[in-house]
Amino acid sequence: MTGARTLLGRRPARYGPPPGHRGFALPAYAADGYDDPGAPALLRRIASVGGNWIQLNPTWYQTTWRSADVRPTPATPADGGLARMVYLAHRQGLKVLLKPHLDLDDESDRAAIRPDRPDDWFAAYTELVCYYARLAAWCGADAYAVGTELAGTSGDGERWRAVVGRARAAYPGPLLYAANYDEYEDVAFWDALDLAGVDAYWPLSDAPGGDVRRLVRAWRPVRDRLERFAAGTGKPVLFTEAGCTSVHGAATAPYSWTVSTTPDPGEQAAYYEALLRAFTGRPWWAGVHWWVWQQLPGTAARFRSLDYSVHGKEAEDVVARWWAPSAPRHRDEGDRREARQT
């Protein structure tokens, strides 16, 4: 954390209410992931399509869903790289959501975490939260997430309020939790937070296809339910993750990496268009962080013709039309070739 002061030169100003989020996630799963030399160019491009936030995702791990051994591993991005990304993002006028994740060693669903010894697990998890809350304050991150998709524990309001209290003691900015789309109504501590985060991976179709009007219709009951939830909690709703892979049938299972092996960037673009049509302008909706712009380092990304990234795909143009309508289109033949080949 000592490198953060050198990079930033000063402590952050006090925080006001967060503006509407037009964001992209930039996850990394390697110690040097956020040292990618291509990061400045990616941040410039995010800004050029109208983005105003990025999301950074350092990950700690535990052995099994029952254990309490929460710890970093060699796959956890280094603090210096995180501080560098915050600094570079601010230089481009981008705000930063620091959203640490907890995953399982075997890559199974983190929602399954239900520790045998809850007191031990919450003590260990609080160390993760406080560690990155201090880093977020030091680096000047603009918002902080105390957890992501931990449905097996998020009904424990008393213990989670204690976690949030420790985070507030370490970090002065807005706090949120990122609930999965099938979890958010059961989270027991929204009252302790500033925003309600939802990872918005609702299935929108039972058949492949990129019919935008049909996808908009599928969003309507979800939107109505979220509006009632926002009114009941008094919290703005931020889509802390949303998106789908660029494959045929992606809208049937936006949460899945493996729904298909047939590239279909048009269906991904239709999904993006439908979400923006359905939610833009709703006063309770705080915006979206698309999952993902690109995984870092760039050489570690999965097959880009099939993955969640939008960089160089049709969905990037959809975002630019909504967020930066006067900007030129950004995908060129080199981008398309790279997305097809990687």
C-alpha positions as CSV (number, residue, x, y, z in Angstrom):
1,M,0.0,0.0,0.0
2,T,3.0,2.3,0.3
3,G,3.0,2.8,-3.5
4,A,-0.4,4.4,-3.5
5,R,0.8,7.6,-1.9
6,T,3.6,7.9,-4.5
7,L,1.2,7.3,-7.3
8,L,-1.6,9.7,-6.2
9,G,0.4,12.3,-4.3
10,R,-2.4,13.1,-2.0
11,R,-5.3,11.7,-0.1
12,P,-8.7,11.8,-1.8
13,A,-11.3,14.5,-1.2
14,R,-14.4,13.7,0.7
15,Y,-17.1,11.8,-1.2
16,G,-20.5,13.1,-2.4
17,P,-23.4,11.0,-3.8
18,P,-22.2,8.8,-6.6
19,P,-23.3,9.9,-10.2
20,G,-25.0,7.6,-12.6
21,H,-22.7,4.6,-13.3
22,R,-21.7,3.9,-16.9
23,G,-19.1,1.3,-16.1
24,F,-17.1,-1.7,-17.2
25,A,-15.4,-4.4,-15.1
26,L,-11.7,-5.1,-15.6
27,P,-11.1,-8.3,-13.7
28,A,-7.7,-9.8,-13.2
29,Y,-6.7,-13.2,-11.9
30,A,-2.9,-12.9,-11.7
31,A,-0.5,-11.1,-9.4
32,D,0.6,-8.9,-12.2
33,G,-2.8,-8.6,-13.9
34,Y,-3.2,-4.9,-13.2
35,D,0.3,-4.1,-14.4
36,D,-0.7,-4.8,-18.0
37,P,1.1,-2.2,-20.2
38,G,-2.0,-2.0,-22.4
39,A,-4.2,-0.7,-19.5
40,P,-3.9,3.0,-20.3
41,A,-5.1,2.5,-23.8
42,L,-8.1,0.4,-22.6
43,L,-9.0,3.1,-20.1
44,R,-8.9,5.8,-22.8
45,R,-11.2,3.7,-25.0
46,I,-13.7,3.1,-22.2
47,A,-13.8,6.9,-21.6
48,S,-14.3,7.5,-25.4
49,V,-17.4,5.3,-25.5
50,G,-18.9,7.3,-22.7
51,G,-17.9,5.2,-19.7
52,N,-17.4,7.1,-16.4
53,W,-16.6,4.2,-14.1
54,I,-14.5,1.1,-14.0
55,Q,-14.6,-1.9,-11.6
56,L,-11.5,-3.7,-10.2
57,N,-11.8,-7.2,-8.8
58,P,-9.0,-8.6,-6.6
59,T,-9.9,-12.1,-5.5
60,W,-9.2,-14.0,-2.4
61,Y,-9.9,-17.7,-2.0
62,Q,-11.0,-20.4,0.5
63,T,-10.6,-24.2,0.3
64,T,-14.2,-25.4,0.5
65,W,-17.7,-24.1,1.0
66,R,-17.5,-25.2,4.7
67,S,-14.1,-23.8,5.6
68,A,-13.0,-20.4,7.0
69,D,-9.5,-20.1,5.5
70,V,-10.1,-16.9,3.6
71,R,-6.7,-15.8,2.1
72,P,-5.0,-14.3,-0.9
73,T,-3.1,-16.6,-3.3
74,P,-0.6,-16.2,-6.1
75,A,-3.6,-15.5,-8.4
76,T,-4.6,-12.4,-6.3
77,P,-3.6,-9.1,-8.0
78,A,-0.9,-7.1,-6.3
79,D,-1.8,-4.0,-4.3
80,G,0.6,-1.9,-6.4
81,G,-1.2,-2.8,-9.6
82,L,-4.5,-1.9,-8.1
83,A,-3.2,1.5,-7.0
84,R,-1.8,2.0,-10.5
85,M,-5.2,1.3,-12.1
86,V,-7.0,3.7,-9.7
87,Y,-4.4,6.4,-10.6
88,L,-4.7,5.7,-14.4
89,A,-8.5,5.7,-14.3
90,H,-8.6,9.0,-12.5
91,R,-6.3,10.5,-15.1
92,Q,-8.9,9.6,-17.7
93,G,-11.8,11.1,-15.7
94,L,-13.0,7.6,-14.7
95,K,-14.3,6.7,-11.2
96,V,-13.4,3.4,-9.6
97,L,-15.5,0.8,-7.8
98,L,-13.2,-1.5,-5.9
99,K,-15.2,-4.8,-5.7
100,P,-13.1,-7.6,-4.1
101,H,-14.4,-11.2,-4.7
102,L,-14.1,-14.3,-2.6
103,D,-14.0,-17.6,-4.7
104,L,-13.5,-21.2,-3.9
105,D,-10.3,-23.1,-4.9
106,D,-12.2,-25.5,-7.1
107,E,-14.0,-22.6,-8.9
108,S,-17.4,-23.8,-7.8
109,D,-20.1,-21.2,-7.1
110,R,-19.3,-18.8,-4.2
111,A,-23.1,-18.7,-3.4
112,A,-22.6,-22.2,-1.9
113,I,-20.3,-20.9,0.9
114,R,-22.0,-21.9,4.2
115,P,-19.2,-22.2,6.8
116,D,-19.4,-24.8,9.5
117,R,-18.0,-22.1,12.0
118,P,-19.8,-18.8,11.1
119,D,-17.9,-16.8,13.7
120,D,-14.6,-17.9,12.3
121,W,-15.6,-17.3,8.7
122,F,-16.9,-13.8,9.4
123,A,-13.8,-13.0,11.3
124,A,-11.6,-14.1,8.4
125,Y,-13.9,-12.4,5.8
126,T,-13.8,-9.2,7.8
127,E,-10.1,-9.2,7.4
128,L,-10.5,-9.3,3.6
129,V,-13.1,-6.5,3.7
130,C,-11.0,-4.2,5.9
131,Y,-7.8,-4.9,4.0
132,Y,-9.3,-3.6,0.7
133,A,-11.3,-0.9,2.5
134,R,-8.0,0.6,3.7
135,L,-6.6,0.2,0.3
136,A,-9.6,1.8,-1.3
137,A,-9.3,4.8,1.1
138,W,-5.6,5.1,0.5
139,C,-5.9,5.0,-3.3
140,G,-9.0,7.2,-3.6
141,A,-11.4,4.6,-5.0
142,D,-14.8,6.2,-5.4
143,A,-17.0,3.4,-4.1
144,Y,-16.4,0.1,-2.4
145,A,-18.3,-3.3,-2.4
146,V,-18.2,-5.3,0.9
147,G,-19.2,-8.5,-0.8
148,T,-20.4,-10.2,-4.0
149,E,-22.9,-13.1,-4.4
150,L,-22.4,-14.6,-1.0
151,A,-26.0,-15.9,-0.8
152,G,-25.1,-18.6,1.7
153,T,-24.3,-15.9,4.3
154,S,-26.1,-12.7,3.3
155,G,-29.2,-13.5,5.3
156,D,-27.2,-13.1,8.5
157,G,-28.0,-9.4,9.1
158,E,-26.3,-9.1,12.5
159,R,-22.9,-10.4,11.4
160,W,-23.0,-8.5,8.1
161,R,-23.9,-5.2,9.8
162,A,-20.7,-5.7,11.9
163,V,-18.7,-6.2,8.7
164,V,-20.2,-3.1,7.1
165,G,-19.4,-1.1,10.3
166,R,-15.8,-2.2,10.1
167,A,-15.7,-1.1,6.5
168,R,-17.1,2.3,7.3
169,A,-14.4,2.8,9.9
170,A,-11.7,2.2,7.3
171,Y,-13.3,3.8,4.2
172,P,-15.2,7.1,3.9
173,G,-17.0,6.6,0.6
174,P,-20.2,4.9,-0.6
175,L,-20.6,1.2,0.4
176,L,-22.6,-1.4,-1.4
177,Y,-23.1,-5.2,-1.6
178,A,-23.4,-7.0,-5.0
179,A,-26.2,-9.6,-4.7
180,N,-26.9,-12.1,-7.4
181,Y,-30.1,-11.7,-9.3
182,D,-31.7,-14.6,-7.4
183,E,-30.4,-13.3,-4.0
184,Y,-31.1,-9.6,-3.7
185,E,-34.6,-9.9,-2.0
186,D,-33.1,-12.1,0.8
187,V,-30.2,-9.9,1.7
188,A,-30.7,-8.8,5.4
189,F,-28.6,-5.7,5.7
190,W,-29.5,-3.3,2.9
191,D,-30.3,-0.8,5.5
192,A,-26.6,-0.5,6.4
193,L,-25.5,0.3,2.9
194,D,-25.6,3.3,0.5
195,L,-26.6,1.4,-2.7
196,A,-28.1,-2.0,-3.5
197,G,-26.0,-3.8,-6.0
198,V,-27.5,-6.5,-8.2
199,D,-25.6,-8.8,-10.5
200,A,-28.2,-8.8,-13.2
201,Y,-27.9,-12.2,-15.0
202,W,-31.6,-12.9,-15.4
203,P,-32.4,-15.3,-18.3
204,L,-34.4,-13.4,-20.8
205,S,-35.4,-16.0,-23.3
206,D,-36.0,-19.7,-23.7
207,A,-34.6,-19.8,-27.2
208,P,-31.6,-18.2,-28.9
209,G,-32.0,-15.0,-30.9
210,G,-31.3,-11.3,-31.0
211,D,-34.8,-9.8,-31.1
212,V,-34.4,-6.6,-29.2
213,R,-38.1,-5.9,-28.7
214,R,-38.7,-9.4,-27.3
215,L,-35.7,-9.0,-24.9
216,V,-37.1,-5.6,-23.8
217,R,-40.5,-7.2,-23.0
218,A,-38.7,-9.9,-21.0
219,W,-37.0,-7.2,-18.9
220,R,-40.3,-5.5,-17.9
221,P,-41.4,-7.8,-15.1
222,V,-37.9,-7.8,-13.7
223,R,-37.8,-4.0,-13.9
224,D,-41.2,-3.7,-12.1
225,R,-40.0,-6.0,-9.3
226,L,-36.8,-4.0,-8.9
227,E,-38.7,-0.7,-8.8
228,R,-40.8,-2.1,-5.9
229,F,-37.6,-3.3,-4.2
230,A,-36.0,0.1,-4.6
231,A,-39.0,1.8,-3.1
232,G,-39.1,-0.6,-0.2
233,T,-35.5,-0.2,0.7
234,G,-35.0,3.4,-0.2
235,K,-31.8,2.4,-2.0
236,P,-30.8,3.2,-5.6
237,V,-30.2,-0.1,-7.5
238,L,-26.9,-0.4,-9.3
239,F,-26.3,-3.3,-11.7
240,T,-22.9,-4.2,-10.3
241,E,-22.6,-6.8,-13.1
242,A,-24.6,-7.3,-16.2
243,G,-23.9,-8.8,-19.6
244,C,-23.6,-12.1,-21.5
245,T,-21.2,-14.0,-23.7
246,S,-21.0,-13.3,-27.4
247,V,-22.5,-16.6,-28.4
248,H,-25.7,-18.0,-29.9
249,G,-28.2,-18.5,-27.0
250,A,-26.4,-16.1,-24.6
251,A,-29.7,-14.4,-23.5
252,T,-31.0,-17.8,-22.4
253,A,-28.3,-18.1,-19.7
254,P,-26.4,-14.8,-19.3
255,Y,-24.6,-16.2,-16.2
256,S,-23.0,-19.1,-18.2
257,W,-19.7,-19.3,-20.0
258,T,-20.6,-22.6,-21.7
259,V,-24.1,-22.1,-23.1
260,S,-22.8,-22.4,-26.6
261,T,-19.6,-22.6,-28.7
262,T,-21.1,-20.7,-31.7
263,P,-20.0,-17.1,-31.9
264,D,-22.9,-14.6,-32.1
265,P,-21.8,-11.1,-31.3
266,G,-25.2,-9.8,-32.6
267,E,-27.1,-11.6,-29.8
268,Q,-24.7,-10.0,-27.3
269,A,-25.3,-6.6,-28.8
270,A,-29.1,-7.1,-28.7
271,Y,-28.9,-8.0,-25.0
272,Y,-27.0,-4.8,-24.3
273,E,-29.4,-2.7,-26.4
274,A,-32.4,-4.2,-24.6
275,L,-31.1,-3.6,-21.1
276,L,-30.3,0.0,-21.9
277,R,-33.7,0.6,-23.4
278,A,-35.5,-1.0,-20.5
279,F,-33.7,0.8,-17.6
280,T,-32.2,4.1,-18.8
281,G,-33.9,7.1,-17.2
282,R,-35.5,5.2,-14.3
283,P,-34.8,7.5,-11.3
284,W,-34.1,4.5,-8.9
285,W,-31.6,2.9,-11.3
286,A,-28.0,4.0,-10.5
287,G,-26.6,2.5,-13.7
288,V,-24.6,-0.5,-14.8
289,H,-21.1,-2.0,-14.7
290,W,-20.9,-4.3,-17.7
291,W,-19.1,-7.6,-17.2
292,V,-16.7,-7.2,-18.9
293,W,-14.6,-4.8,-21.0
294,Q,-11.7,-7.2,-21.0
295,Q,-9.8,-9.4,-18.5
296,L,-6.3,-8.2,-17.6
297,P,-3.6,-8.9,-18.5
298,G,-4.9,-9.0,-22.1
299,T,-2.8,-12.1,-22.8
300,A,-4.8,-14.1,-20.2
301,A,-8.2,-13.5,-21.7
302,R,-10.4,-16.4,-22.7
303,F,-11.4,-16.8,-26.3
304,R,-12.6,-13.3,-27.1
305,S,-14.9,-14.5,-29.9
306,L,-17.0,-16.4,-27.2
307,D,-16.4,-14.5,-24.0
308,Y,-18.1,-11.7,-22.0
309,S,-15.8,-9.0,-23.3
310,V,-17.2,-6.2,-25.5
311,H,-14.0,-4.6,-26.6
312,G,-14.0,-4.7,-30.5
313,K,-17.5,-6.3,-30.8
314,E,-20.9,-5.0,-31.8
315,A,-21.9,-4.5,-28.2
316,E,-19.2,-1.8,-27.9
317,D,-21.0,0.2,-30.6
318,V,-24.3,-0.2,-28.8
319,V,-22.8,1.3,-25.6
320,A,-21.2,4.2,-27.6
321,R,-24.6,5.0,-29.2
322,W,-26.2,5.3,-25.8
323,W,-23.4,6.8,-23.8
324,A,-21.4,8.9,-26.3
325,P,-23.7,9.4,-29.3
326,S,-21.5,12.0,-30.9
327,A,-18.4,9.9,-30.7
328,P,-17.2,8.0,-33.8
329,R,-17.7,4.3,-33.9
330,H,-14.7,2.5,-32.5
331,R,-14.5,-1.0,-33.8
332,D,-12.2,-1.3,-36.8
333,E,-11.2,-4.3,-38.8
334,G,-8.2,-4.9,-36.5
335,D,-10.5,-5.2,-33.5
336,R,-12.8,-7.6,-35.3
337,R,-9.9,-9.7,-36.4
338,E,-8.5,-9.9,-32.9
339,A,-11.9,-10.8,-31.4
340,R,-12.3,-13.6,-34.0
341,Q,-8.8,-15.0,-33.5
342,T,-8.5,-14.9,-29.7
